Amino acid sequence: MRYSSTPQHFPESVAEHSFYTAYYVSLLCDLLGKIDIQANREKAITMALIHDTEEMFSGDILNPFKHYSKEVKEAILQVSREVIPQMYEGLPDDMKEKYISLWNEESQGESIEAQLVKVADRLSLLSKCAEEVKVGNEFFKKISEVHLQFLIDFDVVWWQKIKDQVLPESSP
């Protein structure tokens, strides 16, 4: 369960979160297509579906711990890199390498597809927060503010061109 240390009315599994992240990736690809910016939709959606697969082994690591320091974040990423191949054991080698490669590319965050997943991941979290805040759960208000600020500040060209169509009108 995501946000396991935060009281919530609507617990969300990693699978639910990954689905909504993939859904947002698809919507973002549609918006980009309207302004002639191309991204590989299949690749981005696949990345979204597998972007948190390491949590099968680690569980949902709490954000304050995960981002305590650069060293802690890097150590968690290194352990994740080591366990990810276990997730795809039993697949033919070419498929296993494909999924490991996509997971690694997404975690580096440099390609447009990886950046789409990063934005979609935050949009999924904002939706979760809005759902909780709507029913009076104030614990998610601060979480929402942090993720919204990330999206406001995220400075890649394609996002700057569409973010006003995506973010709430009340955002600064």
ChimeraX commands (.cxc) that place a marker at each C-alpha (Angstrom):
marker #1 position 0.00,0.00,0.00 radius 0.5
marker #1 position 1.29,3.45,-0.91 radius 0.5
marker #1 position 1.60,6.12,1.79 radius 0.5
marker #1 position 1.39,3.41,4.42 radius 0.5
marker #1 position 2.39,5.82,7.20 radius 0.5
marker #1 position -0.35,8.34,6.33 radius 0.5
marker #1 position -3.97,7.84,7.43 radius 0.5
marker #1 position -6.13,7.46,4.35 radius 0.5
marker #1 position -9.70,6.74,3.35 radius 0.5
marker #1 position -8.84,5.13,0.01 radius 0.5
marker #1 position -5.72,2.95,0.20 radius 0.5
marker #1 position -4.01,2.62,-3.18 radius 0.5
marker #1 position -1.91,-0.32,-4.29 radius 0.5
marker #1 position 1.22,0.05,-6.39 radius 0.5
marker #1 position -0.71,-1.64,-9.23 radius 0.5
marker #1 position -3.48,0.99,-9.07 radius 0.5
marker #1 position -0.93,3.78,-8.98 radius 0.5
marker #1 position 0.98,2.30,-11.93 radius 0.5
marker #1 position -2.24,2.01,-13.96 radius 0.5
marker #1 position -3.13,5.66,-13.35 radius 0.5
marker #1 position 0.42,6.72,-14.13 radius 0.5
marker #1 position 0.20,4.87,-17.47 radius 0.5
marker #1 position -3.21,6.48,-18.13 radius 0.5
marker #1 position -1.77,9.95,-17.52 radius 0.5
marker #1 position 1.17,9.13,-19.81 radius 0.5
marker #1 position -1.31,8.32,-22.57 radius 0.5
marker #1 position -3.15,11.61,-22.04 radius 0.5
marker #1 position 0.12,13.56,-22.04 radius 0.5
marker #1 position 1.15,11.86,-25.30 radius 0.5
marker #1 position -2.14,13.00,-26.83 radius 0.5
marker #1 position -1.49,16.60,-25.75 radius 0.5
marker #1 position 2.05,16.46,-27.12 radius 0.5
marker #1 position 0.80,15.06,-30.42 radius 0.5
marker #1 position -1.45,18.11,-30.82 radius 0.5
marker #1 position 1.63,20.36,-30.81 radius 0.5
marker #1 position 3.75,18.03,-32.97 radius 0.5
marker #1 position 6.03,16.79,-30.21 radius 0.5
marker #1 position 6.51,13.07,-30.57 radius 0.5
marker #1 position 7.18,10.54,-27.86 radius 0.5
marker #1 position 7.12,6.78,-28.10 radius 0.5
marker #1 position 3.73,6.09,-26.47 radius 0.5
marker #1 position 4.23,2.33,-26.12 radius 0.5
marker #1 position 7.63,2.79,-24.53 radius 0.5
marker #1 position 6.38,5.47,-22.14 radius 0.5
marker #1 position 3.30,3.47,-21.10 radius 0.5
marker #1 position 5.43,0.37,-20.52 radius 0.5
marker #1 position 7.81,2.45,-18.40 radius 0.5
marker #1 position 4.86,3.76,-16.41 radius 0.5
marker #1 position 3.56,0.26,-15.77 radius 0.5
marker #1 position 6.93,-0.93,-14.42 radius 0.5
marker #1 position 8.28,2.27,-12.84 radius 0.5
marker #1 position 7.70,1.10,-9.25 radius 0.5
marker #1 position 8.26,-2.65,-9.68 radius 0.5
marker #1 position 11.13,-2.63,-7.20 radius 0.5
marker #1 position 8.52,-1.93,-4.53 radius 0.5
marker #1 position 7.55,-5.60,-4.85 radius 0.5
marker #1 position 10.76,-6.26,-2.90 radius 0.5
marker #1 position 11.18,-3.08,-0.86 radius 0.5
marker #1 position 7.63,-2.00,-0.20 radius 0.5
marker #1 position 6.78,1.69,-0.36 radius 0.5
marker #1 position 9.83,3.45,1.10 radius 0.5
marker #1 position 8.73,6.59,2.91 radius 0.5
marker #1 position 9.60,9.77,1.04 radius 0.5
marker #1 position 11.38,11.56,3.92 radius 0.5
marker #1 position 13.63,8.53,4.34 radius 0.5
marker #1 position 14.15,7.95,0.60 radius 0.5
marker #1 position 15.19,11.58,0.09 radius 0.5
marker #1 position 17.03,12.05,3.40 radius 0.5
marker #1 position 20.30,12.60,1.59 radius 0.5
marker #1 position 21.87,12.12,-1.81 radius 0.5
marker #1 position 23.76,9.11,-0.42 radius 0.5
marker #1 position 20.61,7.40,0.90 radius 0.5
marker #1 position 18.75,8.03,-2.38 radius 0.5
marker #1 position 21.68,6.62,-4.39 radius 0.5
marker #1 position 21.96,3.56,-2.09 radius 0.5
marker #1 position 18.25,2.80,-2.52 radius 0.5
marker #1 position 18.59,3.20,-6.29 radius 0.5
marker #1 position 21.61,0.87,-6.33 radius 0.5
marker #1 position 19.76,-1.83,-4.36 radius 0.5
marker #1 position 16.78,-1.41,-6.68 radius 0.5
marker #1 position 19.05,-1.90,-9.73 radius 0.5
marker #1 position 20.32,-5.11,-8.18 radius 0.5
marker #1 position 16.87,-6.59,-7.42 radius 0.5
marker #1 position 15.05,-5.50,-10.60 radius 0.5
marker #1 position 16.39,-8.46,-12.64 radius 0.5
marker #1 position 14.67,-10.80,-10.15 radius 0.5
marker #1 position 11.34,-9.29,-11.15 radius 0.5
marker #1 position 11.75,-10.59,-14.68 radius 0.5
marker #1 position 13.21,-14.02,-13.93 radius 0.5
marker #1 position 11.65,-16.67,-16.11 radius 0.5
marker #1 position 11.10,-14.39,-19.09 radius 0.5
marker #1 position 13.01,-15.03,-22.30 radius 0.5
marker #1 position 16.35,-13.18,-22.17 radius 0.5
marker #1 position 15.37,-10.58,-24.78 radius 0.5
marker #1 position 12.21,-9.66,-22.89 radius 0.5
marker #1 position 14.03,-9.61,-19.55 radius 0.5
marker #1 position 16.67,-7.26,-20.95 radius 0.5
marker #1 position 13.97,-5.04,-22.51 radius 0.5
marker #1 position 12.16,-4.50,-19.21 radius 0.5
marker #1 position 15.36,-4.01,-17.21 radius 0.5
marker #1 position 16.56,-1.50,-19.79 radius 0.5
marker #1 position 13.24,0.39,-19.69 radius 0.5
marker #1 position 13.28,0.47,-15.89 radius 0.5
marker #1 position 16.86,1.80,-15.92 radius 0.5
marker #1 position 16.03,4.43,-18.54 radius 0.5
marker #1 position 12.99,5.57,-16.56 radius 0.5
marker #1 position 14.99,5.83,-13.35 radius 0.5
marker #1 position 17.57,8.05,-15.10 radius 0.5
marker #1 position 14.80,10.44,-16.19 radius 0.5
marker #1 position 16.56,11.82,-19.25 radius 0.5
marker #1 position 14.48,10.67,-22.24 radius 0.5
marker #1 position 11.15,12.31,-23.04 radius 0.5
marker #1 position 9.43,9.01,-22.24 radius 0.5
marker #1 position 11.06,8.87,-18.79 radius 0.5
marker #1 position 10.13,12.50,-18.21 radius 0.5
marker #1 position 6.54,11.73,-19.21 radius 0.5
marker #1 position 6.47,9.02,-16.54 radius 0.5
marker #1 position 7.91,11.44,-13.97 radius 0.5
marker #1 position 5.16,13.98,-14.69 radius 0.5
marker #1 position 2.43,11.33,-14.90 radius 0.5
marker #1 position 3.63,9.84,-11.59 radius 0.5
marker #1 position 3.16,13.22,-9.91 radius 0.5
marker #1 position -0.23,13.72,-11.59 radius 0.5
marker #1 position -1.35,10.35,-10.26 radius 0.5
marker #1 position -0.21,11.39,-6.79 radius 0.5
marker #1 position -2.06,14.71,-7.09 radius 0.5
marker #1 position -5.23,12.81,-7.99 radius 0.5
marker #1 position -4.80,10.56,-4.96 radius 0.5
marker #1 position -4.27,13.61,-2.76 radius 0.5
marker #1 position -7.31,15.42,-4.17 radius 0.5
marker #1 position -9.46,12.35,-3.50 radius 0.5
marker #1 position -8.32,12.23,0.13 radius 0.5
marker #1 position -8.53,15.99,0.77 radius 0.5
marker #1 position -12.04,16.08,-0.74 radius 0.5
marker #1 position -13.31,13.85,2.06 radius 0.5
marker #1 position -11.56,15.85,4.76 radius 0.5
marker #1 position -8.19,14.11,5.02 radius 0.5
marker #1 position -5.89,17.06,5.65 radius 0.5
marker #1 position -2.82,14.79,5.89 radius 0.5
marker #1 position -2.68,14.80,2.10 radius 0.5
marker #1 position -2.82,18.57,1.70 radius 0.5
marker #1 position 0.92,19.09,2.26 radius 0.5
marker #1 position 1.79,16.08,0.08 radius 0.5
marker #1 position -0.32,17.63,-2.68 radius 0.5
marker #1 position 1.39,21.01,-2.33 radius 0.5
marker #1 position 4.86,19.43,-2.65 radius 0.5
marker #1 position 3.97,17.48,-5.80 radius 0.5
marker #1 position 2.15,20.41,-7.38 radius 0.5
marker #1 position 5.18,22.63,-6.77 radius 0.5
marker #1 position 7.41,20.03,-8.40 radius 0.5
marker #1 position 5.21,20.12,-11.52 radius 0.5
marker #1 position 5.10,23.90,-11.56 radius 0.5
marker #1 position 8.90,24.04,-11.38 radius 0.5
marker #1 position 9.69,21.08,-13.69 radius 0.5
marker #1 position 11.64,22.73,-16.46 radius 0.5
marker #1 position 11.68,20.73,-19.67 radius 0.5
marker #1 position 10.57,22.29,-22.94 radius 0.5
marker #1 position 7.71,19.91,-23.77 radius 0.5
marker #1 position 6.17,20.25,-20.27 radius 0.5
marker #1 position 6.38,24.03,-20.36 radius 0.5
marker #1 position 4.33,23.93,-23.58 radius 0.5
marker #1 position 1.43,21.90,-22.11 radius 0.5
marker #1 position 1.46,22.33,-18.33 radius 0.5
marker #1 position -1.16,25.11,-18.36 radius 0.5
marker #1 position -3.58,22.64,-19.97 radius 0.5
marker #1 position -2.86,20.05,-17.28 radius 0.5
marker #1 position -2.41,21.76,-13.93 radius 0.5
marker #1 position -5.31,23.20,-11.94 radius 0.5
marker #1 position -6.16,26.81,-12.79 radius 0.5
marker #1 position -5.56,27.81,-9.18 radius 0.5
marker #1 position -1.89,26.78,-9.29 radius 0.5
marker #1 position 0.57,29.70,-9.10 radius 0.5
marker link #1:1,2 radius 0.2
marker link #1:2,3 radius 0.2
marker link #1:3,4 radius 0.2
marker link #1:4,5 radius 0.2
marker link #1:5,6 radius 0.2
marker link #1:6,7 radius 0.2
marker link #1:7,8 radius 0.2
marker link #1:8,9 radius 0.2
marker link #1:9,10 radius 0.2
marker link #1:10,11 radius 0.2
marker link #1:11,12 radius 0.2
marker link #1:12,13 radius 0.2
marker link #1:13,14 radius 0.2
marker link #1:14,15 radius 0.2
marker link #1:15,16 radius 0.2
marker link #1:16,17 radius 0.2
marker link #1:17,18 radius 0.2
marker link #1:18,19 radius 0.2
marker link #1:19,20 radius 0.2
marker link #1:20,21 radius 0.2
marker link #1:21,22 radius 0.2
marker link #1:22,23 radius 0.2
marker link #1:23,24 radius 0.2
marker link #1:24,25 radius 0.2
marker link #1:25,26 radius 0.2
marker link #1:26,27 radius 0.2
marker link #1:27,28 radius 0.2
marker link #1:28,29 radius 0.2
marker link #1:29,30 radius 0.2
marker link #1:30,31 radius 0.2
marker link #1:31,32 radius 0.2
marker link #1:32,33 radius 0.2
marker link #1:33,34 radius 0.2
marker link #1:34,35 radius 0.2
marker link #1:35,36 radius 0.2
marker link #1:36,37 radius 0.2
marker link #1:37,38 radius 0.2
marker link #1:38,39 radius 0.2
marker link #1:39,40 radius 0.2
marker link #1:40,41 radius 0.2
marker link #1:41,42 radius 0.2
marker link #1:42,43 radius 0.2
marker link #1:43,44 radius 0.2
marker link #1:44,45 radius 0.2
marker link #1:45,46 radius 0.2
marker link #1:46,47 radius 0.2
marker link #1:47,48 radius 0.2
marker link #1:48,49 radius 0.2
marker link #1:49,50 radius 0.2
marker link #1:50,51 radius 0.2
marker link #1:51,52 radius 0.2
marker link #1:52,53 radius 0.2
marker link #1:53,54 radius 0.2
marker link #1:54,55 radius 0.2
marker link #1:55,56 radius 0.2
marker link #1:56,57 radius 0.2
marker link #1:57,58 radius 0.2
marker link #1:58,59 radius 0.2
marker link #1:59,60 radius 0.2
marker link #1:60,61 radius 0.2
marker link #1:61,62 radius 0.2
marker link #1:62,63 radius 0.2
marker link #1:63,64 radius 0.2
marker link #1:64,65 radius 0.2
marker link #1:65,66 radius 0.2
marker link #1:66,67 radius 0.2
marker link #1:67,68 radius 0.2
marker link #1:68,69 radius 0.2
marker link #1:69,70 radius 0.2
marker link #1:70,71 radius 0.2
marker link #1:71,72 radius 0.2
marker link #1:72,73 radius 0.2
marker link #1:73,74 radius 0.2
marker link #1:74,75 radius 0.2
marker link #1:75,76 radius 0.2
marker link #1:76,77 radius 0.2
marker link #1:77,78 radius 0.2
marker link #1:78,79 radius 0.2
marker link #1:79,80 radius 0.2
marker link #1:80,81 radius 0.2
marker link #1:81,82 radius 0.2
marker link #1:82,83 radius 0.2
marker link #1:83,84 radius 0.2
marker link #1:84,85 radius 0.2
marker link #1:85,86 radius 0.2
marker link #1:86,87 radius 0.2
marker link #1:87,88 radius 0.2
marker link #1:88,89 radius 0.2
marker link #1:89,90 radius 0.2
marker link #1:90,91 radius 0.2
marker link #1:91,92 radius 0.2
marker link #1:92,93 radius 0.2
marker link #1:93,94 radius 0.2
marker link #1:94,95 radius 0.2
marker link #1:95,96 radius 0.2
marker link #1:96,97 radius 0.2
marker link #1:97,98 radius 0.2
marker link #1:98,99 radius 0.2
marker link #1:99,100 radius 0.2
marker link #1:100,101 radius 0.2
marker link #1:101,102 radius 0.2
marker link #1:102,103 radius 0.2
marker link #1:103,104 radius 0.2
marker link #1:104,105 radius 0.2
marker link #1:105,106 radius 0.2
marker link #1:106,107 radius 0.2
marker link #1:107,108 radius 0.2
marker link #1:108,109 radius 0.2
marker link #1:109,110 radius 0.2
marker link #1:110,111 radius 0.2
marker link #1:111,112 radius 0.2
marker link #1:112,113 radius 0.2
marker link #1:113,114 radius 0.2
marker link #1:114,115 radius 0.2
marker link #1:115,116 radius 0.2
marker link #1:116,117 radius 0.2
marker link #1:117,118 radius 0.2
marker link #1:118,119 radius 0.2
marker link #1:119,120 radius 0.2
marker link #1:120,121 radius 0.2
marker link #1:121,122 radius 0.2
marker link #1:122,123 radius 0.2
marker link #1:123,124 radius 0.2
marker link #1:124,125 radius 0.2
marker link #1:125,126 radius 0.2
marker link #1:126,127 radius 0.2
marker link #1:127,128 radius 0.2
marker link #1:128,129 radius 0.2
marker link #1:129,130 radius 0.2
marker link #1:130,131 radius 0.2
marker link #1:131,132 radius 0.2
marker link #1:132,133 radius 0.2
marker link #1:133,134 radius 0.2
marker link #1:134,135 radius 0.2
marker link #1:135,136 radius 0.2
marker link #1:136,137 radius 0.2
marker link #1:137,138 radius 0.2
marker link #1:138,139 radius 0.2
marker link #1:139,140 radius 0.2
marker link #1:140,141 radius 0.2
marker link #1:141,142 radius 0.2
marker link #1:142,143 radius 0.2
marker link #1:143,144 radius 0.2
marker link #1:144,145 radius 0.2
marker link #1:145,146 radius 0.2
marker link #1:146,147 radius 0.2
marker link #1:147,148 radius 0.2
marker link #1:148,149 radius 0.2
marker link #1:149,150 radius 0.2
marker link #1:150,151 radius 0.2
marker link #1:151,152 radius 0.2
marker link #1:152,153 radius 0.2
marker link #1:153,154 radius 0.2
marker link #1:154,155 radius 0.2
marker link #1:155,156 radius 0.2
marker link #1:156,157 radius 0.2
marker link #1:157,158 radius 0.2
marker link #1:158,159 radius 0.2
marker link #1:159,160 radius 0.2
marker link #1:160,161 radius 0.2
marker link #1:161,162 radius 0.2
marker link #1:162,163 radius 0.2
marker link #1:163,164 radius 0.2
marker link #1:164,165 radius 0.2
marker link #1:165,166 radius 0.2
marker link #1:166,167 radius 0.2
marker link #1:167,168 radius 0.2
marker link #1:168,169 radius 0.2
marker link #1:169,170 radius 0.2
marker link #1:170,171 radius 0.2
marker link #1:171,172 radius 0.2
view
